Amino acid sequence: MADNNSYYERHIFFCLNQRDNGDACCAQHQAQEAFDRCKSQVKALGLAGPGKVRVNKAGCLDRCAGGPIAVVYPEAVWYSFVDASDIDEIVTSHLRDGVVVQRLQTPSDVGR
């Protein structure tokens, strides 16, 4: 449950940025589908709402080289994911159980 200073226990932000100039971006890697999957899984597991989890869209998070990218706060854990099973693992392990999915963490030196 969220503490007195936080409306949500956790936020997950998905970069959905689309670049028109052809440069690499998360939108090229099914980021919208991953966002939709996460949102539906969070709802299905009863994790959505005040004191729980909020799934948010984001513009460029400036870590394009690791894309597609999502970040979970307040822990500030950055994830690179590939498919629906990765999203499901992030939802059940991190968002529900509070256990970081080490194998999906974006390396700290990956930027744009």
N, C-alpha and C positions, 0 to 999 in steps of 0.2 A: 504494500500500500504506500502511496506517496506520502512524503513527510509534509509538515505544515507549510513549507515554503514551495512546494511543487504541486501543480495541478495534475500532472501525469507522472507515473513512476518512471516511464521510459518513453523516449521519442525515437523513431527510426526514420531517417531522411534518405530518400532515394534520389540520386541525380537523374533527372530526365532530360538533361540538356541536349538540344539538337543544334549542331553547327551547320550553317548553310554553305560554308566554304570548303567542305569536304574533309576537314580535319577530324581526327578521331573524337568520338563523343559517346557517352553512355547510351543515347537513344539508338545508336547503331547496333547495340547488343541486347535488345529486348528488355530495356530497363522499364518500360511501361508495363509490360507483361509481369515482370518481377514485382513491381509495385502493386499491381492488381492482385497477384497471388498472395502477397504478404497481407494486404488489407483483408482479403477474404479469409485467410487462415486465422488471423488475429480475431476477427469477428466470430468465426466458427468455434474457436476455443474459449470464447467468453473473455478475451483479454482486452477488448476495446472499451474505452471510456474513461471518465475521470478516475484518478487514482490508479489507473492501469497503463495501457499502451496507446500511443497515438502514432499512426502511420502517415507520414507527410511526403509530399512532392518537394523537390528542391531543384533549383537551377544548377549551374555548374558549381561543383564542389572543388574544382581545380586539382583533381587527382586522376585526370583522364587516362594516364598510362596504365592504371590499374583497373580500368572500367570493365564492366559496369560496377559502380560504387554505391554503397550505402553506409551510413554511419549511425550508431546507436548512442544516444545520450541519456543519462548523464555520464556514462562510462567513457565516452569518446572512443568507442571501438569502431574501427573502419573495416569494412568487409568488401571483398571482391567475390562475386558469385558467378556461377555459370548457368544453372538451370533451376527448375522448380524444386528439386530435392534439396538444393543448397538453401533456398528460401525457407523451405519447411524446417530445415535443421536450425536455421537462425531463429525462427519463430519459437520452436519448442525448446531449444536449448537456452538461448539467450533471453528472448523476450518473456518466455513463460517461467523458465527455471533459474535464470540469472547466471548461467554458465556460458562464458565466451566460447565461441567455436574457433579454436586456435587455427585449424587448417584453412579457414576462409579469411583470416585476417590479412588485410593489405599490408605488405611490408612498409615499414616506416619511411623508407627512402623513395617510395614511389610517389611521384608528383604528376605534373602535367606532361 
